[in-house]
Amino acid sequence: MAVYPEKMDLEDMKKYITTAKANNFKIVWTALLQLDEHELASKTGTIQKYKEILKFSKENDMINIIDVNQRILNAINFDGDFKFFAELNIDVVRFDSPMSPQQLANLTFNDYGIKIELNMDNNDYLLDETLHYGGIKDNILGSHNFYPQKYCGISKAFYQTTSKKFKNLGIETSAFVSTKNPKRIANWDVDDFCCTLEDLRGLNLISQVNYLWSSNLTDNVIICNAYASNKELEALGKLNPYYVNLQVVLQTNISDIEKTIIFDEEHFRRADINPYFIRSTQSRVKYKSKAFPPNQTKQSYEIGDVLIGNDDFSLYKGELQLAIAKSEADARKNLVAQVIVDDLLSLENINSYTKFKFILADEMH
């Protein structure tokens, strides 16, 4: 979650951090990029407000990350000593525009235990070179940018390429998502639901977070604008990051046993994958003695349809299937639910043995 003290009320930020912590949030992110030299030089006013809220955050066991670039470093006369940031109660300094790899490597040896974070979206060799110059790997993190302007976020292919470069070296990674709050506050004046990945722009917050987590390429997901609603924070606090969480709308004629299979059983995709359905087969063993009256009304299946084999399907009765391609309908399967549109992107992250859960869409909004 992000805060911008120059734009936000101190008590409101404290309440926001308290609520976020209660819902399992661990990071408070902020930036100096939008401040001018006068604001940075003053020991009162804006900088004092940063100190106060970041001290409060630290007292609540949050990790404080701050974003800087070369202009900011020049303005504070940064010479490699992290004292300025230590006095702000900072745990991680994110370098939006990089210094030399040798300088960055030296910064990992600072006396304050502050870690450095590199901009992953430059897609260069900075990480490799920083490590080459002896940088302490455990003190280096990676972070994508967020993109305020619509149609300017990175592609899925670029996200995967840049993320793998860091993940393959065991570096912790972060990416950004946006609240749906129409009165949201960001560090820049433009905010078209600012986010890292363009395909996630404007989706509900749960779907954005779920996609990034289920990609297994992003460790930390940060809401880059504020304030996320209490309902959004509570919903995110309930998500299990080790599952692909799919929000669904139920059919009106679904049976109790079908509801049980959807929500109470643990689902994972069979290893022998096929191009049309994600198959979760353990329920057909557990509930083989139960009745599943036929109840099929569709002529064809669409991506995101959730199906359960009915009494006419012999040994496949009770098996749950999730459509990942269009196909003709089968009277031996009951349509029981549909994955909401915003979550369809996450279906591509369900591979062999991937565990997934269904969540009633109304409970998450």
C-alpha positions in Angstrom: 0.0 0.0 0.0 1.2 3.5 -0.8 0.9 6.8 1.1 1.8 10.3 -0.2 2.2 12.5 2.9 2.3 15.8 0.9 -1.3 15.0 -0.3 -2.8 13.2 2.6 -4.0 13.9 6.1 -1.7 12.4 8.8 -4.5 10.9 10.9 -6.2 9.4 7.8 -2.9 7.8 6.8 -2.5 6.3 10.3 -6.0 4.8 10.1 -5.2 3.4 6.7 -2.0 1.8 7.9 -3.7 0.3 10.9 -6.5 -1.2 8.8 -4.0 -2.5 6.3 -1.9 -4.2 9.0 -5.0 -5.8 10.4 -5.6 -7.4 7.0 -2.0 -8.8 6.6 -0.4 -6.0 4.7 3.3 -5.7 5.4 4.7 -2.9 3.2 4.2 0.9 3.2 5.5 2.4 -0.1 6.1 6.1 -0.8 8.1 8.3 -3.1 10.0 11.5 -3.1 10.0 12.0 -6.9 7.1 14.4 -6.9 8.7 16.8 -4.3 10.7 19.9 -5.2 14.0 21.0 -3.8 12.5 23.3 -1.2 10.3 20.6 0.2 13.3 18.2 0.4 15.6 20.8 2.0 13.2 21.9 4.8 13.4 20.1 8.1 9.8 20.9 8.8 6.6 20.7 6.7 6.5 18.0 4.1 9.6 16.1 5.2 8.6 16.2 8.8 5.2 14.7 7.8 7.1 11.9 6.0 9.1 11.2 9.2 6.0 11.1 11.3 4.0 8.7 9.2 6.9 6.4 8.4 7.8 6.3 12.2 4.2 5.3 12.8 4.4 2.7 10.1 7.7 1.3 11.6 6.1 1.2 15.1 3.4 -1.0 13.5 6.0 -3.5 12.1 5.6 -2.4 8.5 8.4 -2.3 6.0 9.0 1.2 4.6 10.1 1.6 1.0 10.8 5.0 -0.7 11.4 5.8 -4.3 14.1 8.2 -5.5 15.9 9.2 -8.6 19.1 11.1 -9.4 17.4 14.5 -9.1 16.3 13.7 -5.6 19.7 12.3 -4.6 21.3 15.5 -5.9 18.9 17.6 -3.9 19.7 15.9 -0.6 23.4 15.9 -1.4 23.6 12.2 -1.3 27.2 10.9 -1.1 26.6 7.3 -0.4 25.6 7.7 3.3 22.1 6.5 4.0 21.7 8.7 7.1 18.9 10.9 5.5 16.9 7.7 4.8 17.6 6.2 8.2 16.2 9.3 9.8 13.1 8.8 7.7 12.7 5.3 9.1 13.3 3.7 5.7 14.0 0.0 5.2 14.4 0.0 1.4 15.5 2.7 -1.0 14.2 2.2 -4.6 16.4 3.7 -7.3 14.0 4.6 -10.1 17.0 5.7 -12.2 20.1 3.8 -11.5 23.5 4.8 -10.2 26.6 2.9 -11.5 26.6 -0.8 -10.6 29.8 -0.3 -8.5 28.1 2.5 -6.5 25.0 0.3 -6.0 27.1 -2.6 -4.9 28.8 -0.4 -2.3 25.5 0.7 -1.0 24.6 -2.8 0.0 27.3 -2.5 2.7 25.7 0.5 4.4 25.8 0.8 8.2 22.0 1.2 8.6 20.9 -2.2 7.3 18.9 -0.5 4.5 18.4 -2.5 1.4 18.4 -1.2 -2.2 15.8 -1.9 -4.8 16.5 -1.9 -8.5 14.1 -0.9 -11.3 13.3 -4.1 -13.1 11.7 -2.5 -16.1 14.9 -1.1 -17.5 15.6 -4.7 -18.7 19.4 -4.1 -18.6 22.3 -5.8 -17.0 22.4 -3.6 -13.9 21.5 -6.5 -11.5 24.2 -8.8 -12.9 26.8 -6.0 -12.8 25.9 -5.0 -9.3 26.4 -8.5 -8.2 29.6 -8.7 -10.2 31.0 -5.8 -8.1 30.3 -7.7 -4.9 26.9 -6.4 -4.0 25.3 -8.4 -1.2 22.5 -10.3 -2.9 20.4 -10.5 0.3 20.3 -6.7 0.4 19.0 -6.3 -3.2 15.4 -6.3 -4.2 13.7 -5.8 -7.6 10.6 -3.7 -8.4 8.7 -3.0 -11.5 7.4 0.5 -12.3 3.8 1.6 -12.3 2.4 3.4 -15.2 -0.2 6.2 -14.6 -1.1 6.7 -18.3 -3.5 4.3 -20.0 -2.1 2.0 -22.6 1.5 2.5 -21.3 1.8 -0.4 -18.9 4.2 -3.2 -19.8 3.1 -6.3 -21.7 2.7 -9.8 -20.2 5.7 -10.9 -22.3 7.9 -8.1 -21.0 6.7 -8.7 -17.4 7.7 -12.3 -17.7 11.1 -11.6 -19.2 12.1 -9.0 -16.7 10.7 -10.8 -13.7 12.4 -14.1 -14.6 15.8 -12.3 -14.7 15.4 -11.4 -11.1 13.6 -14.5 -9.9 16.1 -16.8 -11.4 18.8 -15.2 -9.3 16.7 -15.5 -6.1 15.9 -11.7 -5.9 12.6 -10.7 -4.2 10.3 -8.8 -6.6 7.4 -6.3 -6.5 4.8 -5.0 -8.8 2.0 -2.5 -8.6 -1.8 -2.5 -8.8 -4.6 0.1 -8.4 -7.6 0.6 -6.1 -11.0 1.1 -7.8 -11.7 4.0 -5.5 -12.9 6.9 -7.8 -11.4 9.4 -5.4 -8.0 7.7 -5.3 -4.8 9.7 -4.7 -1.5 9.0 -6.5 1.8 10.8 -6.5 1.2 12.2 -10.1 -1.9 14.1 -11.3 -2.5 11.5 -14.0 -3.9 8.2 -12.7 -5.7 6.0 -15.2 -5.8 3.2 -12.6 -2.0 3.2 -12.5 -0.5 -0.3 -12.5 2.5 -2.3 -13.7 0.9 -4.6 -16.2 -1.4 -3.1 -18.9 -3.7 -6.1 -19.1 -4.6 -5.6 -15.4 -5.5 -1.9 -15.7 -9.1 -1.2 -14.5 -9.7 -4.7 -13.3 -11.0 -5.2 -9.8 -8.3 -5.2 -7.2 -8.6 -8.8 -6.2 -8.1 -10.0 -9.8 -5.1 -7.8 -10.3 -3.4 -9.1 -7.2 -4.4 -12.7 -7.9 -2.9 -12.6 -11.4 0.5 -11.3 -10.2 0.7 -13.8 -7.3 -0.4 -16.8 -9.4 2.3 -15.9 -12.0 4.9 -17.0 -9.4 7.0 -14.0 -10.6 5.9 -11.4 -8.1 6.5 -11.7 -4.4 5.1 -8.4 -3.2 2.1 -6.6 -4.7 1.7 -2.9 -3.8 -1.4 -0.7 -4.2 0.3 2.3 -5.7 -2.6 4.7 -5.0 -4.9 5.4 -2.1 -7.1 5.0 -0.3 -8.1 1.4 -1.1 -11.5 0.8 0.5 -11.9 -1.3 3.7 -13.7 -3.8 1.6 -10.8 -4.1 -0.8 -8.3 -4.4 2.0 -10.4 -7.0 3.8 -10.8 -9.1 0.6 -7.1 -9.0 -0.1 -6.4 -10.0 3.5 -8.4 -13.2 2.9 -6.6 -14.3 -0.3 -4.2 -17.2 -0.1 -1.2 -16.3 -2.2 -0.3 -19.9 -2.8 -3.6 -20.7 -4.7 -5.1 -19.2 -7.9 -8.2 -17.6 -6.4 -11.1 -17.5 -8.9 -14.2 -15.4 -8.2 -17.3 -17.0 -9.5 -21.0 -16.3 -10.0 -23.2 -19.4 -9.3 -26.0 -20.7 -11.4 -29.4 -20.4 -9.7 -30.2 -24.1 -10.0 -27.0 -25.4 -8.4 -27.4 -28.2 -5.8 -25.9 -28.3 -2.3 -23.5 -31.0 -3.2 -22.3 -29.1 -6.2 -21.7 -26.0 -3.9 -19.8 -28.2 -1.6 -17.5 -29.4 -4.4 -16.9 -25.9 -5.6 -16.1 -24.2 -2.4 -15.1 -26.8 0.2 -12.9 -29.2 -1.8 -9.3 -28.6 -2.6 -8.8 -28.3 -6.4 -5.6 -28.9 -8.4 -5.1 -29.4 -12.1 -4.3 -32.9 -13.3 -0.9 -33.4 -14.7 -2.1 -34.7 -18.1 -3.3 -31.3 -19.3 -5.6 -30.7 -22.3 -6.4 -27.6 -24.3 -10.1 -27.4 -23.4 -10.6 -28.1 -19.6 -8.8 -27.8 -16.3 -9.8 -31.0 -14.6 -10.1 -31.5 -10.8 -10.9 -35.1 -10.4 -10.7 -36.0 -6.6 -14.4 -35.0 -6.1 -15.6 -37.8 -8.4 -14.0 -40.3 -6.0 -15.2 -38.7 -2.8 -18.7 -38.2 -4.0 -19.3 -41.1 -6.3 -22.3 -42.3 -4.2 -24.0 -39.0 -4.3 -26.7 -38.0 -6.8 -26.1 -35.4 -9.5 -29.3 -34.9 -11.4 -28.7 -33.7 -15.0 -29.3 -30.0 -15.3 -27.7 -28.7 -18.5 -29.1 -25.8 -20.6 -26.2 -24.4 -22.6 -25.5 -25.1 -26.3 -21.8 -24.4 -25.9 -19.2 -23.7 -23.3 -17.3 -20.5 -22.9 -14.0 -19.8 -21.2 -14.6 -19.6 -17.5 -17.6 -22.0 -17.3 -17.4 -24.3 -14.3 -18.9 -27.8 -14.9 -19.6 -30.9 -12.8 -20.3 -34.3 -14.2 -23.9 -35.5 -13.6 -25.5 -38.9 -13.1 -25.3 -39.6 -16.8 -21.5 -39.4 -16.9 -20.6 -42.8 -15.4 -17.2 -42.8 -13.6 -16.8 -39.0 -14.3 -19.8 -38.1 -12.2 -18.8 -35.5 -9.6 -15.7 -34.4 -11.5 -15.2 -30.6 -11.7 -14.0 -29.1 -14.9 -13.1 -25.5 -15.7 -13.4 -24.5 -19.4 -10.3 -22.7 -20.9 -11.5 -22.8 -24.5 -14.8 -22.7 -26.3 -16.4 -26.1 -27.0 -19.8 -27.7 -27.7 -22.0 -28.5 -24.6 -22.2 -32.0 -23.2 -25.5 -33.1 -21.6 -23.5 -35.2 -19.1 -22.1 -32.1 -17.5 -23.9 -29.6 -15.4 -23.1 -25.9 -15.7 -22.7 -24.7 -12.1 -20.8 -21.4 -12.1 -18.9 -18.9 -14.2 -15.5 -17.3 -13.4 -15.9 -13.5 -13.6 -14.4 -11.7 -16.6 -11.7 -10.0 -14.6 -10.3 -13.3 -13.4 -10.1 -15.0 -16.8 -6.5 -13.9 -17.3 -5.5 -15.9 -14.2 -6.6 -19.1 -15.9 -3.3 -19.1 -17.9 -1.4 -19.5 -14.6 -3.1 -22.8 -13.8 -0.6 -25.5 -14.8 -0.1 -29.2 -13.9 -0.7 -29.6 -10.1 -1.5 -25.9 -9.6 -3.9 -25.6 -6.7 -6.9 -23.2 -7.2 -9.8 -22.0 -5.2 -13.3 -20.6 -6.0 -14.6 -17.6 -4.2 -18.1 -16.3 -4.4 -17.8 -13.0 -6.3 -20.2 -11.1 -4.0 -18.0 -11.8 -1.0 -15.0 -10.0 -2.5 -16.5 -6.7 -3.5 
